[in-house]
Amino acid sequence: MKDPDSTADLTVGDDHFDEQFPLTPIDDHMIHQTPDPIRVMWSSDPRTYERYWVICHDHAGDLILVTGGSFYPSLDTAEAYAIVNYRGDHRSVRAFRRLGADRMNLHVGPLKPTIIRGMRLWRYVLEENEWGISYDFHWHDTKRQIYHASTLPAGSGYPRGRQSDVTAGFEGFGAVEGWVKVGDRRVELTKATCSGTRDRHWGIGRGVGGPNLQLGQTLPAGWIGGNWISFKDFAIWGNTVLYNFGDPRPRMGKVVKTERQLRFEPDTHIFVEGVIDYTLGDGAIKHVTFRRLGYQTAYMRCGMYGGTPDKNIHHGVYVGDNVVEGDRFDVTRPEVRSRLIGLDEHQCEVTCDGETTIGILQPLEPDAYEACVKNLPGWRFLE
């Protein structure tokens, strides 16, 4: 006699969900905040999005890895990418599909992240592919994440009166354990030898859909001052200061002023080293030095920030159903670096208050160089 609670022979496949639009499997979870089903977005703006992003780097200066993925419910598209730079061998994989009904499924092509425990533990997998990079690692959050939303004034967007950036979410830092394979070389990662940072953002995305969906605006690939550095007792993520879990200091702090002195490659105008003074909300000034490690940069155009190098694919653009593509570049060559510049994440040796760590500086290039040329407030060349 069969178990009366068994549903093994009553299961219906995913192919019938379109009959139930706008309901989706996630609507069966007790999570709703409005009367709308999850598939119905709160805004009619087609650029609405959900996104995860994580960057991992070893402490030896050999490996930097970036992976991210986005859902665009109003555009019915999902995408993901991975970038691995191992000693200047820069390889990328990008995958695209229709979003469909199942918002719980984060897998896109060979990129298969899984949330094991929200805000604490993720698993990231990239299966074997023709571009010769793969990985399987666990991400462990180590710094306290705090929710915050954009605060740009009304009138900064288009049409007049609209806020230009309505992104919200949280950021954090963590440790990594697992492995990465590049060609025939497998690199083992441990919590003691690999760390990084991540974010989870949602809202209306800057640059989503490429130039055709910018609604009268011409926007760069990103902002001009990204920095992600984690020390023993605090971390700086953009203009926020994050603390360890259990730290007696409440919530998070703020960076209220940033003064940069930067040096660039003379031929490419790509960042090499610099000194940044961060004034914190409590009045403390953190004097931080950055030195790029070799050619260890993740060029984020390969992650669709500002358009991919060869096909100019932007975030949210429909590429096709179940498409996987990628590229490989030797970024030890200056002419290659010049071709890839845009939103660039530089793996750096970072020192502050006698403590040295590995972190990331992300200028928008060549804009950062030009800001120093113009001697804009907070920007000057390192002498």
C-alpha positions in Angstrom: 0.0 0.0 0.0 1.4 3.4 -0.9 2.0 6.1 1.6 -1.1 8.4 1.4 1.2 11.4 1.9 3.4 10.5 -1.0 3.2 12.8 -4.0 5.8 11.0 -6.1 3.4 10.2 -8.9 1.4 13.4 -8.6 4.3 15.8 -9.5 3.6 18.2 -12.3 6.5 19.6 -14.3 7.5 23.3 -14.6 6.1 23.5 -18.1 2.6 24.3 -16.8 3.5 27.5 -14.8 2.6 29.8 -17.7 -1.0 28.6 -17.3 -0.9 30.1 -13.8 0.6 33.5 -14.5 1.3 35.6 -12.5 1.6 33.0 -9.8 5.0 31.2 -9.4 6.4 28.6 -7.0 7.8 31.2 -4.7 4.3 32.5 -4.0 3.7 29.3 -2.1 6.2 30.6 0.6 5.0 32.8 3.4 7.0 35.8 2.3 4.6 38.4 0.8 4.8 42.0 1.8 2.2 43.3 -0.6 -1.0 41.9 -2.1 0.9 41.4 -5.4 2.4 38.0 -6.4 6.2 38.0 -6.4 6.4 37.9 -10.2 4.7 41.3 -10.4 7.2 44.1 -9.8 6.5 47.1 -7.6 7.6 49.5 -10.4 6.6 49.7 -14.1 10.2 50.8 -15.0 11.6 48.0 -17.2 15.0 48.3 -15.5 13.9 46.7 -12.2 16.4 44.1 -11.1 17.7 41.7 -8.4 21.5 41.1 -8.4 24.1 39.2 -6.5 27.9 39.9 -6.8 31.0 38.5 -5.1 34.7 39.0 -5.6 37.3 36.6 -4.2 41.0 37.0 -4.1 43.9 35.0 -2.7 46.5 36.6 -0.4 49.4 35.7 -2.6 48.5 38.1 -5.5 48.0 35.3 -8.0 44.2 35.0 -8.3 41.2 37.3 -8.5 37.7 35.9 -9.2 34.4 37.8 -9.7 31.0 36.3 -10.3 27.6 37.8 -10.4 24.1 37.3 -11.7 20.9 39.3 -12.3 17.2 38.8 -12.8 15.2 41.4 -14.7 11.6 40.4 -14.1 10.0 43.1 -16.4 12.4 42.0 -19.2 12.0 38.3 -18.5 15.8 37.8 -18.7 18.3 36.2 -16.4 22.1 36.4 -16.8 25.3 35.5 -14.9 29.0 35.8 -15.5 32.3 34.7 -14.0 35.7 36.3 -14.4 38.9 34.7 -13.3 42.3 36.3 -13.6 45.2 34.0 -12.7 48.6 35.7 -13.1 47.4 37.8 -16.0 45.5 35.1 -17.8 42.0 36.8 -17.8 39.1 34.4 -18.7 35.4 35.0 -18.6 32.2 33.0 -19.0 28.7 34.6 -19.5 25.3 32.8 -19.6 21.8 34.0 -20.5 18.3 32.6 -20.4 14.7 33.6 -20.0 13.9 34.3 -16.4 10.6 32.3 -16.5 8.4 31.5 -13.5 10.9 30.1 -10.9 12.6 33.0 -9.1 14.1 30.5 -6.7 16.3 29.0 -9.4 19.6 31.0 -9.5 21.2 28.7 -12.0 22.1 30.1 -15.5 24.0 27.8 -17.8 27.1 26.5 -16.1 27.0 29.1 -13.3 25.1 27.5 -10.4 25.1 29.4 -7.1 23.1 28.1 -4.1 22.0 30.0 -1.0 22.7 27.6 1.8 22.0 30.0 4.7 20.9 33.5 3.8 23.4 36.3 4.9 25.8 33.7 6.1 26.7 31.0 3.6 26.6 30.6 -0.2 28.0 27.9 -2.5 29.3 29.0 -5.9 29.8 26.5 -8.8 31.0 27.0 -12.3 30.9 23.8 -14.3 33.5 22.9 -16.9 33.3 24.9 -20.1 35.2 25.7 -23.3 37.0 28.7 -21.7 38.8 26.5 -19.3 37.8 28.0 -15.9 35.7 26.2 -13.3 35.2 26.4 -9.5 33.4 25.1 -6.5 33.7 27.1 -3.3 31.8 28.2 -0.2 31.5 31.8 0.9 31.3 32.5 4.6 30.1 36.0 5.7 32.3 37.6 8.4 31.2 41.2 8.6 27.7 42.5 9.7 25.5 43.4 6.8 23.2 46.4 7.2 20.3 47.3 4.9 20.4 50.7 3.3 18.8 52.4 0.3 20.0 55.1 -2.2 19.6 58.7 -1.0 20.1 60.7 -4.2 17.7 63.6 -4.4 14.6 63.8 -6.5 15.3 65.6 -9.7 18.6 63.8 -10.3 17.0 61.4 -12.8 14.8 61.4 -15.9 12.1 62.5 -16.3 12.4 65.6 -14.2 11.6 64.9 -10.6 12.6 61.2 -10.6 15.3 59.9 -8.4 18.1 58.6 -10.7 19.3 55.6 -8.5 16.7 53.7 -6.5 18.9 50.7 -5.6 18.7 49.2 -2.1 20.3 46.2 -0.4 23.3 45.3 1.7 27.0 44.5 1.4 29.5 42.4 3.3 32.9 40.7 3.5 33.8 37.1 4.0 36.2 34.2 3.7 36.4 31.5 1.0 37.1 27.8 0.9 37.1 25.5 -2.1 39.0 25.4 -5.4 39.3 27.2 -8.7 40.6 25.5 -11.9 42.3 27.6 -14.7 43.3 25.4 -17.6 45.2 22.5 -16.1 46.0 24.2 -12.9 43.8 23.7 -9.8 44.2 26.3 -7.0 43.0 25.4 -3.5 41.3 28.0 -1.5 41.1 28.1 2.3 39.6 30.6 4.8 43.2 31.5 5.8 44.3 32.2 2.2 41.3 33.6 0.3 38.8 36.3 1.2 36.7 38.9 -0.5 33.5 41.0 -0.5 30.0 40.7 -1.9 26.7 42.6 -2.2 23.0 41.9 -2.8 21.2 44.8 -4.4 17.8 45.3 -6.0 15.7 48.2 -7.3 16.0 50.0 -10.6 19.4 49.3 -12.2 21.7 51.8 -13.6 22.6 50.8 -17.1 20.1 47.9 -17.4 19.1 47.2 -20.9 21.9 49.2 -22.4 21.7 52.6 -24.1 18.1 51.9 -25.4 16.6 51.8 -21.9 18.4 54.8 -20.3 15.3 57.0 -20.6 17.1 60.1 -21.7 20.3 59.6 -19.6 23.8 58.8 -20.6 25.2 56.9 -17.7 28.7 55.4 -17.1 29.3 51.8 -16.3 29.6 52.5 -12.6 30.6 55.1 -10.0 34.1 56.6 -9.8 35.2 55.6 -6.3 34.7 51.9 -5.5 36.9 50.5 -2.7 36.5 47.3 -0.7 39.0 46.6 2.1 38.6 44.5 5.2 40.9 44.8 8.2 40.7 42.9 11.5 38.3 45.2 13.3 36.6 47.1 10.5 36.0 47.2 6.8 35.4 49.9 4.2 32.8 49.2 1.5 32.4 52.3 -0.7 31.3 55.0 1.8 30.2 52.6 4.6 32.2 51.2 7.5 31.2 47.6 8.4 32.0 45.7 11.6 32.4 42.1 12.7 29.4 40.1 13.8 29.0 40.8 17.6 31.0 44.1 17.5 29.7 46.4 20.2 29.6 49.3 17.8 26.0 49.6 16.5 25.0 48.9 12.9 27.5 50.6 10.5 29.6 53.7 10.2 30.1 56.1 7.4 32.9 57.6 5.3 32.2 61.3 5.1 35.2 62.5 3.1 37.6 60.8 0.7 40.9 62.3 -0.5 42.7 60.3 -3.2 46.3 60.5 -4.5 46.8 58.1 -7.4 49.4 56.9 -9.8 48.7 55.4 -13.2 50.4 53.5 -16.0 51.7 56.2 -18.3 50.6 54.5 -21.5 47.2 53.1 -20.5 46.2 55.4 -17.6 45.2 52.4 -15.6 45.7 52.6 -11.8 49.0 51.3 -10.3 49.2 52.6 -6.7 47.8 55.3 -4.4 47.1 56.8 -1.0 43.6 57.4 0.2 42.6 59.3 3.3 39.2 58.4 4.6 37.5 60.6 7.1 35.0 58.6 9.1 31.8 59.8 10.7 33.4 59.8 14.2 36.1 62.1 13.0 38.9 59.5 12.7 41.1 59.6 9.6 42.3 56.4 8.1 45.4 56.8 6.0 45.4 53.8 3.5 48.0 52.9 0.9 47.2 50.7 -2.1 49.6 48.9 -4.4 48.2 46.9 -7.4 49.6 43.4 -7.5 51.0 42.6 -10.9 48.3 42.5 -13.5 45.7 41.2 -11.2 42.7 43.2 -12.3 39.2 42.0 -13.1 38.0 44.0 -16.2 34.3 44.3 -15.6 33.3 44.9 -19.2 33.7 41.2 -19.4 30.8 41.1 -16.8 28.7 43.4 -19.0 29.4 46.6 -17.1 29.4 49.2 -19.9 29.1 46.5 -22.6 31.3 43.5 -23.4 34.5 44.0 -25.3 33.5 42.2 -28.5 29.7 42.3 -28.8 28.8 45.3 -26.6 26.3 43.2 -24.6 24.9 45.2 -21.7 23.1 44.0 -18.5 19.5 43.0 -19.2 19.8 42.8 -23.0 18.1 39.7 -24.4 20.9 37.6 -26.0 18.9 34.3 -26.5 17.6 31.3 -24.7 20.3 29.2 -23.0 23.3 31.0 -24.5 26.8 30.6 -23.1 29.7 32.6 -24.3 33.1 33.8 -23.0 36.5 35.2 -23.8 40.2 35.1 -22.8 42.7 37.9 -22.7 46.4 38.2 -21.9 46.3 41.3 -19.7 50.0 41.4 -19.2 50.0 43.2 -22.6 49.3 47.0 -22.4 47.4 47.1 -25.7 45.0 44.5 -24.3 44.5 46.3 -21.0 43.8 49.5 -23.0 41.0 47.7 -24.9 39.3 46.4 -21.8 39.4 49.5 -19.5 36.1 50.7 -17.9 35.0 49.6 -14.5 38.1 47.8 -13.3 38.6 45.9 -10.0 42.3 46.0 -9.0 43.7 43.4 -6.5 45.9 45.4 -4.2 48.1 45.1 -1.2 46.5 47.5 1.3 48.0 49.0 4.5 46.4 51.0 7.3 47.5 51.6 10.9 50.4 49.1 10.6 48.1 46.3 9.3 48.5 44.9 5.8 45.8 43.0 3.9 44.6 42.3 0.4 41.7 44.4 -1.0 40.2 45.9 -4.1 40.2 49.4 -5.5 37.8 50.0 -8.4 38.2 53.2 -10.3 36.2 54.0 -13.4 38.9 54.3 -16.0 40.1 56.5 -17.6 37.7 58.8 -15.7 39.8 58.5 -12.5 43.0 59.6 -14.4 41.1 62.5 -15.9 39.8 63.5 -12.5 43.4 63.8 -11.3 44.4 65.8 -14.5 41.6 68.2 -13.7 42.5 68.3 -10.0 38.8 67.8 -9.1 38.1 67.9 -5.4 39.4 64.8 -3.7 41.5 63.7 -6.7 45.2 64.4 -7.4 48.2 62.5 -8.7 50.5 60.7 -6.2 53.8 62.5 -6.3 
